[in-house]
Amino acid sequence: MTAPLRSPAPHVVIVGGGGTGAALALDLVLRGLRVTLVERGEITSGTTGRHHGLLHSGARYAVNDAESAIECIEENQLLRRVAPGSFEENDGLFVGIDDEDMAYGEKLFAACGETGIPARWLSPAEALHLEPNLNPDLKGAIQVPDATFDAMRLPLRWFATAKAHGAVIQPFCEVTGMVVRNACVMGVRGRDHRTERDFEVGADLVVNAGGPWAEKIAAMAGVDVPIRPSPGVLLALRGRLCNMVVNRMHKSGDGDIVVPQRALSIVGTSSWVVNDPDDLGVPEDHVQKMYDEGSKIIPAVRSAPFRQAWSAARPLIGGPGGADTGRELSRTFKCFDHMERDGVDGFVTISGGKATTARAMAETTADVVCRKLGIDMPCLTRQTVLLPHTAYYAA
Ligand SMILES: Cc1cc2nc3c(=O)[nH]c(=O)nc-3n(C[C@H](O)[C@H](O)[C@H](O)COP(=O)(O)OP(=O)(O)OC[C@H]3O[C@@H](n4cnc5c(N)ncnc54)[C@H](O)[C@@H]3O)c2cc1C
């Protein structure tokens, strides 16, 4: 695999083929740049291919993390327009089952108003009419515009549209080092696992979109980024126990969400912090917690047939120490220009955020990339309707 170091349009190499890298590849090619994206495994094989598939309304973050809540509701509304057909527009319920939940519900309802998230209170009878499998002792519920999507197919639409505009997508190409000269990143080198050959690609700028691996990738350029990989366990049960996204009406905690995905119900999630995103495991007590807590909002969780349990790591922003579980860390995102931060030019890192906010993360990053490369082109991903996911594999 080769790419010229210089040519009429600047060449950007993106490291990481999750949703963030996918949305960024599209944003940059629409602004006229040449893009090569390298991903060490199959595209979406990192955290992107392993989350709940919840299009956040932002309500989960409204009380404690308003910045992230606002990002989520803006993208929730925008993505429905540019990716029609990708979402099951099923809404979500926050369900209160004790007095403490109901007290939290008052704060949640007010915070939704402050962050622009449409919300309405439902009586127990109204909630049970919408979702008959809810805990029959519930005390009340709040309806919000959550939605669900296929975790892999939405990013595939960004990849497909980026490819149609000339982006080169290289799965199974693992970056193992950076080409650095005079404190400037000039490209990447690595191993193409399809051919078992080494490669080197020149670039005018390299973007690290490595999600929870971003710290490891940044270290190859001799810089540090404050990423805290924070895994969570997910449990898939056979049978669709609800049609809406069902959340417990309380501060974010273990096993407090049930997400319908096709004919499955996904119960999530736990949260802890690790140093190595390749070493997560699936702690048995976390799986048990999904059953115990999930069955408090939908009792049928307890007896639903087991399909699978797995874990994935959130790429949260926060240095070592100061975070015991990861729940204390914001879900917002940050773009690091390593020239401003570390004196290393030609290198930018994007991390944090949610799958829901991948497009916004890409827009912020592409603004930084274009400013650094002296390009004055507006973002077009707010209005560009995406190709279907099937177009990615079409010749
Ligand atoms: C348990 C859990 C549940 C979640 N649920 C939701 C949800 O329902 N809704 C939501 O909006 N968000 C959710 N999230 C958050 C969301 O999944 C992530 O924020 C998002 O997927 C991160 O995408 P990314 O592209 O930044 O990272 P990733 O998808 O991890 O992409 C980074 C990529 O970089 C690649 N890479 C690493 N090293 C190299 C290298 N050396 N060379 C080349 N490539 C490399 C990796 O293989 C990976 O594919 C959840 C997160 C977790 C952990």
The ligand as an ORCA input file, in Angstrom:
! r2SCAN-3c Opt
* xyz 0 1
  C     -20.550     -0.998     26.911
  C     -20.728      0.218     26.037
  C     -21.987      0.552     25.568
  C     -22.147      1.705     24.776
  N     -23.384      2.003     24.288
  C     -23.539      3.073     23.482
  C     -24.803      3.335     22.889
  O     -25.750      2.568     23.038
  N     -24.920      4.460     22.136
  C     -23.879      5.317     21.927
  O     -24.083      6.341     21.277
  N     -22.640      5.058     22.425
  C     -22.453      3.946     23.176
  N     -21.222      3.644     23.675
  C     -20.078      4.510     23.319
  C     -19.602      4.187     21.912
  O     -19.645      2.805     21.684
  C     -18.196      4.709     21.660
  O     -18.089      6.037     22.113
  C     -17.843      4.664     20.190
  O     -18.185      3.408     19.626
  C     -16.359      4.918     19.963
  O     -16.108      4.899     18.579
  P     -14.655      5.218     18.047
  O     -14.697      5.148     16.569
  O     -14.191      6.489     18.651
  O     -13.748      4.050     18.667
  P     -13.622      2.526     18.149
  O     -14.890      2.026     17.595
  O     -13.019      1.741     19.245
  O     -12.617      2.670     16.939
  C     -11.220      2.746     17.118
  C     -10.585      1.787     16.146
  O      -9.170      1.951     16.161
  C      -8.625      0.695     15.797
  N      -7.195      0.669     16.159
  C      -6.669      0.557     17.389
  N      -5.336      0.520     17.300
  C      -5.020      0.599     15.987
  C      -3.784      0.601     15.276
  N      -2.612      0.527     15.909
  N      -3.819      0.679     13.915
  C      -5.011      0.765     13.249
  N      -6.196      0.760     13.889
  C      -6.201      0.696     15.250
  C      -9.468     -0.285     16.600
  O      -9.395     -1.609     16.068
  C     -10.855      0.336     16.484
  O     -11.630     -0.260     15.447
  C     -21.024      2.516     24.456
  C     -19.761      2.149     24.920
  C     -19.616      1.006     25.699
  C     -18.261      0.625     26.157
*
